[in-house]
Each structure stands twice: as structure tokens, then as C-alpha cells.
Amino acid sequence: MVGKYPVITLCGSTRFKEQFLEAQKRLTLEGNIVISVGLFGHSGDDEVWTEGTKQMLDDMHKRKIDMADSIYVINVGGYIGDSTRSEIEYAMRHGKEVKYLE
């Protein structure tokens, strides 16, 4: 919590870019500080796939989870991939609340 605002980190497959943007907007309007991904590798941000970048971004996302009170999983159609599953497990191990889109 920063001031009176809960901090939420968005997690999920970057193929769901539109749903990330919708969730970010909705959660912000509900009075949350929202931390999201910086690149959408599965939605056209090809820089993600250069050597070492994906590993850096995965580690950086764990640090974003560290900064948050909870995570919000963008699991369209119930889909949760390996990276997202790892983030959920990390959040739970660190006492973060886990919420889901679906």
C-alpha cells in the first residue's frame, strides 16, 4: 500500500495485450496503483526475444511482484502458462494475495 492506494502487479501471458490494458484501466479507476509489463513479447514486441532480454524481464517482473500488495492474473479462457505459473507461485511464497480475471 502506498498512502491509501493498494499496489497490484498484473501477471499473465503477453498474448492478452488488450486484456492487460483493460485491467490496468479498470483497476486504476478503482483506486489502485497498477504495475504492468513493459513489453508484450507475444503481441509483437520482438525485442523481448533478443539474447538475455527475456530472462531480464522475467526477473524484473518478480521485483514488480515484490513491490506489490497483490497480483492480478490475466488468465483469459483460464490460460496460465509456465511463466505466469512461476509468478503465481512466487507471489504466494511471498505472502501476496492472488486475484484472477477468470
WOURSUL-V534659 format. One record per pair of residues at least 12 apart in sequence whose ideal C-beta (glycine too) atoms are under 10 Angstrom apart, sorted by the first residue. I is the first residue (numbers start at 1). J is the second residue. D is the distance in whole Angstrom. If there is no record, write none. Layout:
BEGIN
i:I j:J d:D
i:I j:J d:D
END
This chain:
BEGIN
i:1 j:32 d:10
i:1 j:33 d:9
i:1 j:68 d:10
i:1 j:69 d:6
i:2 j:33 d:6
i:2 j:67 d:9
i:2 j:69 d:9
i:3 j:33 d:9
i:4 j:31 d:8
i:5 j:28 d:10
i:5 j:31 d:6
i:5 j:32 d:6
i:5 j:33 d:5
i:5 j:34 d:10
i:5 j:69 d:9
i:6 j:27 d:9
i:6 j:30 d:9
i:6 j:31 d:8
i:6 j:32 d:5
i:6 j:33 d:7
i:6 j:34 d:10
i:6 j:68 d:8
i:6 j:69 d:5
i:6 j:70 d:7
i:6 j:97 d:9
i:7 j:32 d:7
i:7 j:33 d:5
i:7 j:34 d:8
i:7 j:35 d:7
i:7 j:64 d:9
i:7 j:67 d:6
i:7 j:68 d:5
i:7 j:69 d:5
i:7 j:70 d:8
i:8 j:23 d:9
i:8 j:24 d:9
i:8 j:27 d:6
i:8 j:28 d:9
i:8 j:30 d:9
i:8 j:32 d:5
i:8 j:33 d:7
i:8 j:34 d:5
i:8 j:35 d:7
i:8 j:36 d:9
i:8 j:68 d:6
i:8 j:69 d:7
i:8 j:70 d:5
i:8 j:71 d:7
i:8 j:72 d:5
i:8 j:96 d:10
i:8 j:97 d:9
i:8 j:99 d:8
i:9 j:33 d:10
i:9 j:34 d:8
i:9 j:35 d:4
i:9 j:36 d:8
i:9 j:37 d:9
i:9 j:61 d:8
i:9 j:62 d:10
i:9 j:63 d:10
i:9 j:64 d:5
i:9 j:65 d:5
i:9 j:66 d:9
i:9 j:67 d:7
i:9 j:68 d:4
i:9 j:69 d:9
i:9 j:70 d:8
i:9 j:71 d:5
i:9 j:72 d:7
i:9 j:73 d:10
i:9 j:87 d:8
i:9 j:91 d:8
i:9 j:96 d:8
i:10 j:23 d:6
i:10 j:24 d:6
i:10 j:27 d:8
i:10 j:34 d:7
i:10 j:35 d:7
i:10 j:36 d:5
i:10 j:37 d:7
i:10 j:61 d:10
i:10 j:64 d:9
i:10 j:68 d:9
i:10 j:71 d:7
i:10 j:72 d:5
i:10 j:73 d:8
i:10 j:74 d:6
i:10 j:87 d:10
i:10 j:101 d:9
i:11 j:35 d:10
i:11 j:36 d:9
i:11 j:37 d:8
i:11 j:61 d:7
i:11 j:64 d:9
i:11 j:65 d:8
i:11 j:68 d:10
i:11 j:71 d:5
i:11 j:72 d:7
i:11 j:73 d:5
i:11 j:74 d:7
i:11 j:75 d:9
i:11 j:80 d:9
i:11 j:83 d:9
i:11 j:84 d:5
i:11 j:85 d:10
i:11 j:86 d:10
i:11 j:87 d:5
i:11 j:88 d:7
i:11 j:90 d:9
i:11 j:91 d:8
i:11 j:98 d:9
i:11 j:100 d:10
i:12 j:36 d:10
i:12 j:37 d:9
i:12 j:71 d:9
i:12 j:72 d:8
i:12 j:73 d:6
i:12 j:74 d:3
i:12 j:75 d:6
i:12 j:76 d:8
i:12 j:79 d:8
i:12 j:80 d:8
i:12 j:81 d:8
i:12 j:83 d:9
i:12 j:84 d:5
i:12 j:87 d:9
i:12 j:88 d:10
i:12 j:100 d:9
i:12 j:101 d:8
i:13 j:37 d:10
i:13 j:40 d:9
i:13 j:41 d:9
i:13 j:42 d:6
i:13 j:43 d:9
i:13 j:73 d:10
i:13 j:74 d:7
i:13 j:75 d:8
i:13 j:76 d:8
i:13 j:79 d:6
i:13 j:80 d:8
i:13 j:81 d:5
i:13 j:82 d:10
i:13 j:83 d:8
i:13 j:84 d:6
i:14 j:37 d:6
i:14 j:39 d:7
i:14 j:40 d:4
i:14 j:41 d:5
i:14 j:42 d:4
i:14 j:43 d:6
i:14 j:44 d:9
i:14 j:45 d:8
i:14 j:48 d:8
i:14 j:57 d:10
i:14 j:74 d:9
i:14 j:81 d:10
i:14 j:83 d:9
i:14 j:84 d:10
i:15 j:40 d:8
i:15 j:41 d:9
i:15 j:42 d:4
i:15 j:43 d:6
i:15 j:74 d:10
i:15 j:76 d:8
i:15 j:79 d:8
i:15 j:81 d:9
i:16 j:40 d:9
i:16 j:42 d:8
i:16 j:43 d:8
i:16 j:74 d:5
i:16 j:75 d:8
i:16 j:76 d:5
i:16 j:77 d:9
i:16 j:79 d:8
i:16 j:101 d:9
i:17 j:37 d:9
i:17 j:40 d:5
i:17 j:42 d:8
i:17 j:43 d:4
i:17 j:44 d:8
i:17 j:45 d:9
i:17 j:74 d:9
i:18 j:40 d:10
i:18 j:43 d:9
i:18 j:74 d:10
i:18 j:76 d:9
i:19 j:74 d:5
i:19 j:75 d:9
i:19 j:76 d:6
i:19 j:101 d:7
i:19 j:102 d:10
i:20 j:34 d:10
i:20 j:36 d:6
i:20 j:37 d:7
i:20 j:40 d:7
i:20 j:43 d:9
i:20 j:72 d:10
i:20 j:74 d:6
i:20 j:76 d:10
i:20 j:101 d:10
i:21 j:36 d:8
i:21 j:40 d:10
i:22 j:74 d:9
i:22 j:101 d:9
i:23 j:36 d:8
i:23 j:72 d:6
i:23 j:73 d:10
i:23 j:74 d:6
i:23 j:101 d:7
i:24 j:36 d:5
i:24 j:37 d:10
i:24 j:72 d:9
i:24 j:74 d:10
i:26 j:72 d:10
i:27 j:72 d:7
i:27 j:99 d:10
i:32 j:68 d:10
i:32 j:69 d:9
i:32 j:70 d:9
i:32 j:72 d:9
i:33 j:67 d:9
i:33 j:68 d:9
i:33 j:69 d:9
i:34 j:68 d:9
i:34 j:72 d:8
i:35 j:61 d:9
i:35 j:63 d:10
i:35 j:64 d:5
i:35 j:65 d:9
i:35 j:67 d:7
i:35 j:68 d:6
i:35 j:71 d:9
i:35 j:72 d:10
i:36 j:61 d:10
i:36 j:64 d:8
i:36 j:72 d:10
i:36 j:74 d:10
i:37 j:57 d:8
i:37 j:60 d:9
i:37 j:61 d:7
i:37 j:64 d:9
i:37 j:74 d:10
i:38 j:57 d:7
i:38 j:60 d:8
i:38 j:61 d:9
i:38 j:64 d:9
i:39 j:53 d:8
i:39 j:54 d:10
i:39 j:57 d:7
i:41 j:53 d:9
i:41 j:54 d:7
i:41 j:57 d:8
i:41 j:83 d:10
i:42 j:81 d:9
i:45 j:57 d:10
i:54 j:83 d:9
i:57 j:83 d:10
i:58 j:83 d:6
i:58 j:86 d:8
i:58 j:87 d:8
i:61 j:83 d:8
i:61 j:84 d:10
i:61 j:86 d:10
i:61 j:87 d:6
i:61 j:90 d:9
i:62 j:86 d:9
i:62 j:87 d:7
i:62 j:90 d:6
i:62 j:91 d:9
i:62 j:94 d:9
i:64 j:87 d:9
i:65 j:87 d:6
i:65 j:88 d:10
i:65 j:90 d:6
i:65 j:91 d:5
i:65 j:94 d:7
i:65 j:96 d:6
i:66 j:90 d:9
i:66 j:91 d:9
i:66 j:94 d:7
i:66 j:96 d:9
i:68 j:91 d:8
i:68 j:94 d:10
i:68 j:96 d:6
i:68 j:97 d:9
i:69 j:95 d:10
i:69 j:96 d:7
i:69 j:97 d:7
i:70 j:91 d:8
i:70 j:95 d:10
i:70 j:96 d:5
i:70 j:97 d:4
i:70 j:98 d:7
i:70 j:99 d:6
i:71 j:84 d:10
i:71 j:87 d:7
i:71 j:88 d:7
i:71 j:90 d:9
i:71 j:91 d:5
i:71 j:92 d:9
i:71 j:94 d:10
i:71 j:96 d:6
i:71 j:97 d:8
i:71 j:98 d:6
i:71 j:99 d:7
i:71 j:100 d:9
i:72 j:97 d:9
i:72 j:98 d:8
i:72 j:99 d:5
i:72 j:100 d:8
i:72 j:101 d:7
i:73 j:85 d:10
i:73 j:87 d:8
i:73 j:88 d:6
i:73 j:91 d:9
i:73 j:98 d:7
i:73 j:99 d:7
i:73 j:100 d:5
i:73 j:101 d:7
i:73 j:102 d:9
i:74 j:100 d:9
i:74 j:101 d:5
i:74 j:102 d:9
i:75 j:88 d:9
i:75 j:100 d:5
i:75 j:101 d:6
i:75 j:102 d:5
i:76 j:101 d:7
i:76 j:102 d:7
i:77 j:101 d:10
i:77 j:102 d:7
i:78 j:100 d:9
i:78 j:101 d:10
i:78 j:102 d:6
i:79 j:102 d:9
i:80 j:100 d:9
i:88 j:100 d:9
END
